[in-house]
């Protein structure tokens, strides 16, 4: 009996992600998973503090985290010569900045 390890399937995951995110072939799969985890935690950090009225600093940190994430994503796209793909990143940078500003208003 063979025990399958998650790393056995990494190429399959990359093949499925490649049509949506062409940069996954240049980034280790652990980093791709880490980015996804940061995005999910950031979304929770943006939504839960205003909804619960607790830990407002968490919303500010989440918004700033998204801001840094999108700046790094823009740099990655530019380093790959994907200038057309940076439009969405620039929009998300602006939205993250607005979210950080609004989080300070609570």
ROSE-261209 format. One record per residue: x, y, z of N, C-alpha, C in turn; residue in three letters. Coordinates in steps of 0.02 Angstrom, whole numbers, padded with zeros to 5 digits, always signed. Layout:
N
XYZXYZXYZAla;...
***
This chain:
106
+00042-00058+00000+00000+00000+00000+00045+00062+00000Unk;+00030+00107-00044+00070+00169-00050+00031+00226-00019Unk;+00065+00264+00022+00035+00323+00052+00052+00383+00008Unk;+00001+00417-00015+00011+00474-00059+00027+00536-00018Unk;+00075+00573-00040+00094+00635-00008+00070+00693-00052Unk;+00050+00748-00020+00023+00805-00057+00071+00829-00111Unk;+00136+00826-00098+00185+00851-00146+00186+00810-00210Unk;+00158+00748-00208+00153+00707-00269+00108+00740-00321Unk;+00061+00780-00298+00011+00809-00342+00025+00882-00360Unk;+00081+00908-00339+00096+00979-00352+00093+00996-00426Unk;+00123+00957-00471+00118+00975-00542+00046+00978-00567Unk;+00004+00932-00543-00067+00933-00564-00100+00998-00541Unk;-00087+01020-00479-00115+01082-00455-00091+01141-00497Unk;-00027+01141-00512+00001+01195-00553-00030+01196-00622Unk;-00042+01138-00650-00073+01135-00717-00143+01163-00715Unk;-00180+01149-00662-00248+01176-00656-00248+01251-00643Unk;-00199+01276-00607-00197+01347-00591-00168+01389-00648Unk;-00126+01360-00690-00090+01397-00741-00136+01437-00788Unk;-00194+01411-00811-00236+01453-00855-00262+01516-00821Unk;-00272+01513-00755-00298+01571-00718-00243+01617-00693Unk;-00186+01586-00675-00131+01624-00646-00066+01598-00677Unk;-00044+01632-00729+00014+01610-00766+00079+01611-00726Unk;+00080+01647-00671+00141+01655-00632+00156+01595-00587Unk;+00109+01547-00580+00121+01492-00534+00179+01448-00555Unk;+00199+01451-00619+00255+01409-00640+00322+01437-00616Unk;+00324+01499-00592+00386+01529-00569+00390+01534-00493Unk;+00337+01514-00459+00334+01521-00386+00324+01451-00356Unk;+00360+01436-00302+00350+01371-00269+00278+01362-00246Unk;+00253+01301-00249+00183+01287-00230+00169+01307-00158Unk;+00217+01301-00114+00207+01323-00045+00192+01397-00041Unk;+00225+01436-00083+00212+01509-00085+00143+01523-00112Unk;+00122+01485-00163+00054+01494-00191+00002+01481-00137Unk;+00012+01426-00100-00035+01410-00045-00032+01463+00009Unk;+00028+01488+00024+00035+01540+00074-00001+01604+00054Unk;+00004+01622-00009-00031+01682-00034-00107+01673-00027Unk;-00131+01613-00044-00203+01600-00037-00225+01604+00036Unk;-00184+01578+00081-00200+01581+00152-00201+01653+00177Unk;-00153+01692+00155-00150+01763+00175-00212+01800+00149Unk;-00234+01784+00088-00294+01816+00061-00357+01798+00100Unk;-00363+01735+00119-00422+01714+00158-00422+01745+00227Unk;-00364+01744+00261-00359+01775+00327-00370+01851+00323Unk;-00345+01881+00269-00355+01953+00260-00428+01971+00251Unk;-00464+01930+00212-00536+01942+00203-00573+01937+00269Unk;-00555+01886+00308-00586+01879+00375-00568+01939+00419Unk;-00506+01962+00413-00484+02020+00453-00518+02084+00432Unk;-00539+02089+00370-00576+02149+00348-00649+02146+00368Unk;-00678+02086+00367-00749+02079+00379-00768+02073+00453Unk;-00732+02032+00490-00753+02016+00558-00749+02074+00607Unk;-00696+02115+00608-00695+02170+00657-00754+02219+00651Unk;-00771+02242+00590-00829+02286+00587-00895+02251+00604Unk;-00901+02187+00587-00963+02151+00601-00972+02136+00675Unk;-00916+02123+00709-00920+02105+00780-00907+02164+00827Unk;-00876+02216+00801-00860+02274+00843-00799+02263+00887Unk;-00760+02211+00873-00701+02198+00914-00638+02200+00871Unk;-00583+02214+00902-00517+02214+00870-00514+02256+00806Unk;-00530+02321+00811-00528+02362+00750-00458+02367+00719Unk;-00407+02358+00759-00339+02361+00731-00327+02304+00682Unk;-00363+02249+00690-00356+02192+00644-00377+02211+00573Unk;-00429+02251+00567-00451+02273+00501-00398+02317+00467Unk;-00367+02359+00505-00314+02402+00477-00255+02358+00454Unk;-00235+02311+00495-00180+02267+00476-00197+02224+00415Unk;-00259+02201+00412-00281+02161+00354-00279+02203+00290Unk;-00303+02264+00294-00302+02308+00235-00230+02324+00214Unk;-00187+02337+00262-00117+02351+00245-00083+02288+00217Unk;-00102+02230+00243-00076+02167+00216-00096+02157+00143Unk;-00159+02172+00127-00182+02168+00058-00144+02218+00014Unk;-00132+02276+00041-00095+02328+00004-00025+02302-00014Unk;+00010+02275+00035+00077+02247+00022+00074+02189-00027Unk;+00024+02145-00018+00016+02088-00063+00007+02110-00136Unk;-00033+02160-00147-00046+02183-00215+00014+02221-00244Unk;+00051+02256-00202+00112+02289-00226+00162+02236-00249Unk;+00170+02183-00210+00214+02128-00229+00189+02092-00292Unk;+00123+02084-00297+00095+02052-00357+00108+02094-00419Unk;+00102+02160-00412+00117+02204-00468+00190+02198-00488Unk;+00234+02196-00439+00305+02189-00454+00319+02123-00490Unk;+00286+02070-00469+00295+02005-00501+00273+02008-00574Unk;+00214+02037-00586+00190+02042-00655+00236+02085-00698Unk;+00260+02140-00670+00306+02183-00709+00372+02147-00723Unk;+00395+02108-00675+00458+02072-00686+00451+02019-00740Unk;+00390+01995-00751+00377+01945-00803+00357+01977-00869Unk;+00356+02044-00871+00337+02079-00932+00262+02078-00945Unk;+00222+02066-00894+00149+02063-00901+00118+02130-00881Unk;+00132+02181-00920+00108+02248-00903+00032+02251-00906Unk;+00001+02216-00953-00072+02218-00960-00108+02191-00899Unk;-00076+02144-00864-00107+02113-00806-00104+02156-00743Unk;-00068+02211-00745-00060+02252-00685-00118+02299-00673Unk;-00163+02307-00721-00220+02352-00712-00263+02332-00652Unk;-00277+02267-00647-00316+02242-00591-00279+02253-00526Unk;-00214+02242-00526-00174+02251-00465-00176+02324-00442Unk;-00171+02370-00489-00173+02442-00472-00240+02459-00442Unk;-00294+02431-00470-00361+02443-00442-00366+02414-00372Unk;-00339+02355-00362-00342+02324-00295-00298+02360-00245Unk;-00243+02390-00268-00202+02432-00224-00242+02492-00200Unk;-00278+02523-00246-00320+02580-00227-00374+02559-00178Unk;-00407+02502-00191-00460+02479-00146-00432+02460-00077Unk;-00373+02430-00076-00343+02413-00011-00325+02476+00027Unk;-00301+02527-00008-00287+02591+00025-00350+02623+00053Unk;-00404+02620+00016-00469+02647+00040-00492+02606+00101Unk;-00485+02540+00097-00505+02497+00153-00464+02514+00216Unk;-00399+02526+00207-00357+02544+00265-00379+02611+00293Unk;-00395+02657+00250-00418+02723+00273-00485+02717+00310Unk;-00532+02678+00280-00597+02670+00312-00591+02632+00379Unk;-00544+02585+00383-00535+02548+00445-00512+02594+00501Unk;-00477+02647+00485-00455+02695+00537-00513+02739+00560Unk;-00567+02743+00520-00624+02784+00538-00668+02750+00590Unk;-00662+02682+00598-00704+02647+00646-00678+02653+00714Unk;
***
